[in-house]
Amino acid sequence: MLEDEKIVPTLSDKIKELIEKYRNVVSENEDLRREIVGLKVQNEALNSRLRDAEDDLTMKNLTDEELYKEIEDVLNNERA
């Protein structure tokens, strides 16, 4: 009987401890989820800037003849 009285508070304490750990993990998981969303937005913005920089670099690397051809193609497409 005395043993049963010792076990119950111990189990109760363990359950409380597990519930507290669970709540902490849930909270940490939510924080990480928000951080991931923020990082995805940041990543997309950086990808966009990189694409723009690559496009700028491509345009700067065109020779005069290629540049005139690009302009001609754009004008021809607008007329069509």
N, C-alpha and C positions, 0 to 999 in steps of 0.2 A: 504494500500500500504506500509506503514512504517513497519507494522507487517511482511509482506512478506520479506522485506529486512533484518529484524532481524532473521527470521527463516532460510534463506538460508545459511548465514555464520555459524550459529549454527549447522545445519545439515552437512555442509561441515566439520566442526571441528569434529563432532561425527564420521563421516565416516573415516576421517584421523586417529582418535584415535582407531577405530575398526580395521582398516588395520594394524596399528602398533602393536596392541595386537595380531592379527592373526599371523603376522610375528614372534613375540616373541614366541608364542606358537609353531609354526612350528619349529623354531630353537631349542627350549627346547625339543621338541619331538624327533628331530634328535639326539640331545646329549644323551637323554635317550636310544634311540635305539642302539647307539654305545656302551653305557655302558652295556646294556643287552648282546650284542654280546660278549664283553670282559668278562663279568661274566660267560657266558655259557662256554667259552673256559676254564676259570679258574676252573669252577665246574667240567668239564670233566677231566681236569688234576688231580684234587684232588680225583675224583672217581677212576681214574686209580691207583693212589698211594695207595688208600685205598684197592682196590682189591689185589694189590701186597702185601701189609702188611698182609691182611687176608690170602693169600696163604702162605706167609712165616710163619705165626703163625700156620696154619694148619699143615705144614710140621714139625714144631718144636714140635708139640703136639703128633706126631706119636710115637708109641712105637717102639722099635728095630725090633720086629717081623713085625709090619705093614710097617715099612720102607723097610725091606728086601722084603716083598711081593710087595710093590710098584715098587721097582727096578726090581724085577723078572718080573712083568707084563710089564714094559716098554721094557725090553730086549726081552721078548717073542713076543711082538707086533712088534718089529723091525725085528725079524727073520721071521715073518709070511709074 
